[in-house]
């Protein structure tokens, strides 16, 4: 639990510290890139919802899944970002992101408990596409390292938010499952009516 608190605090504090030195004067390009990366995951509700859903599902899974499942997402998302920035083509990125919201919502709503490796594989597969979207949208002038650290920090924050909510709802299974159902409905709408 101390590790989760530390990660949540660090993920919250780092973007705030980075904004203290926005780098508009050209002397802090890495800081500016960190800030750009940190704010990017919040630019689309689909990314926010999917990342929080990963944390919610990890809380439902319990045990070491609470950190292994989000860690799998972050790791594969980072790889996907590098591929997206390099121009590696992944088909139907936005459609897969919408499906990820639907599937994660259904997993939470049904309180599905899979083995750890299967859970990590599911979120990892979706993370590849989320990362590719982040990488493809990275500004050409941004530092890949600074930008990457920024969006990884925000992703960890969103996972920690979902995990915290899931842990808070641990004794309120119906509420947690209802939240999963709401996520699934949002995913279904995103699949049916793509932007």
PEVENUR-V498560 format. One record per pair of residues at least 12 apart in sequence whose C-alpha atoms are under 6 Angstrom apart, sorted by the first residue. I is the first residue (numbers start at 1). J is the second residue. D is the distance in whole Angstrom. If there is no record, write none. Layout:
i=I j=J d=D
i=I j=J d=D
//
This chain:
i=8 j=157 d=5
i=8 j=160 d=6
i=11 j=153 d=5
i=11 j=157 d=5
i=15 j=35 d=6
i=18 j=31 d=6
i=30 j=146 d=5
i=33 j=142 d=5
i=33 j=143 d=6
i=33 j=146 d=5
i=33 j=147 d=5
i=34 j=146 d=4
i=34 j=147 d=5
i=34 j=150 d=4
i=37 j=147 d=4
i=37 j=150 d=4
i=37 j=151 d=4
i=38 j=150 d=4
i=38 j=151 d=4
i=38 j=154 d=5
i=50 j=101 d=5
i=51 j=158 d=6
i=51 j=159 d=6
i=52 j=158 d=5
i=52 j=159 d=5
i=52 j=162 d=4
i=55 j=159 d=4
i=55 j=162 d=4
i=55 j=163 d=4
i=56 j=162 d=5
i=56 j=163 d=5
i=56 j=166 d=5
i=57 j=108 d=6
i=59 j=163 d=5
i=59 j=166 d=5
i=59 j=167 d=6
i=61 j=113 d=6
i=69 j=120 d=5
i=72 j=120 d=6
i=72 j=124 d=6
i=73 j=123 d=6
i=73 j=124 d=5
i=73 j=127 d=5
i=76 j=124 d=6
i=76 j=127 d=6
i=76 j=128 d=6
i=77 j=127 d=5
i=77 j=128 d=5
i=77 j=131 d=4
i=78 j=131 d=6
i=80 j=128 d=4
i=80 j=131 d=4
i=80 j=132 d=4
i=81 j=131 d=4
i=81 j=132 d=4
i=81 j=134 d=6
i=81 j=135 d=4
i=82 j=135 d=6
i=84 j=132 d=4
i=84 j=135 d=4
i=84 j=136 d=5
i=85 j=135 d=4
i=85 j=136 d=5
i=93 j=129 d=6
i=98 j=187 d=5
i=98 j=190 d=5
i=98 j=191 d=5
i=100 j=126 d=6
i=101 j=187 d=5
i=102 j=184 d=4
i=102 j=187 d=4
i=102 j=188 d=6
i=105 j=180 d=4
i=105 j=181 d=6
i=105 j=183 d=5
i=105 j=184 d=4
i=106 j=184 d=6
i=108 j=177 d=6
i=108 j=180 d=5
i=109 j=177 d=4
i=109 j=180 d=4
i=109 j=181 d=5
//
